Amino acid sequence: MSDLLSRITIDADQCGGRPCIRGMRIRVQDVLDMLAGGASAEEILTDFPYLEPDDIRASLAFAAASIGDTGVIAA
């Protein structure tokens, strides 16, 4: 899981310090909102071709770790 979490970056000067995907201006929350809204991973990857399948898995892993007992350290 640590490999996945290394895809999540937090920069105070980007997106208000919210967790983002690989330093890009797409937030973990954006990916989670799309999934919660019913979008499939394939649809997200088609709409955002710069994302990779592991970016979606990383967003889910980050969310799971954030609400669990696991400490989350973003790269």
C-alpha positions in Angstrom: 0.0 0.0 0.0 2.9 2.4 0.6 3.7 2.4 -3.1 0.1 3.5 -3.8 0.2 6.2 -1.1 3.4 7.6 -2.6 1.2 8.8 -5.5 -0.7 11.1 -3.2 1.0 14.5 -2.6 0.2 17.3 -0.3 1.5 20.8 -1.0 0.4 23.8 0.9 0.7 25.9 -2.3 -1.5 23.6 -4.4 -5.2 23.1 -4.1 -5.3 24.6 -0.7 -3.1 21.9 0.8 -5.6 19.2 -0.1 -4.3 15.7 -1.1 -3.7 15.5 -4.9 -2.7 12.9 -7.4 1.1 12.9 -8.2 1.5 16.7 -7.8 -1.2 17.4 -10.4 -4.2 19.6 -9.8 -6.7 16.8 -9.4 -7.6 16.1 -5.8 -8.1 12.8 -4.2 -11.6 14.1 -3.3 -12.3 14.7 -7.0 -11.6 11.0 -7.8 -13.6 9.8 -4.8 -16.6 12.1 -5.7 -16.6 10.7 -9.3 -16.6 7.1 -8.0 -19.3 7.9 -5.4 -21.3 9.5 -8.2 -21.3 6.2 -10.1 -18.5 6.8 -12.6 -16.4 3.7 -13.3 -12.6 3.7 -13.2 -12.7 3.2 -16.9 -14.8 6.3 -17.4 -12.6 8.4 -15.1 -9.5 7.3 -17.0 -11.1 8.1 -20.3 -12.2 11.6 -19.1 -8.8 12.3 -17.5 -6.2 10.5 -19.7 -3.3 11.7 -17.6 -4.5 9.6 -14.7 -3.4 6.0 -14.3 -5.3 3.0 -12.8 -3.0 3.1 -9.8 -4.0 6.8 -9.2 -7.6 5.6 -8.6 -6.5 2.8 -6.3 -4.3 5.3 -4.5 -7.2 7.6 -3.9 -9.2 4.7 -2.4 -6.3 3.5 -0.3 -5.7 7.1 1.0 -9.4 7.4 1.9 -9.4 4.0 3.7 -6.2 4.8 5.6 -7.6 8.2 6.5 -10.6 6.8 8.3 -8.9 3.7 9.7 -6.4 3.3 12.5 -3.6 3.5 10.0 -1.4 6.6 10.0 -1.2 8.3 6.6 1.9 10.0 5.4 1.7 11.4 1.9 4.9 11.9 -0.1 
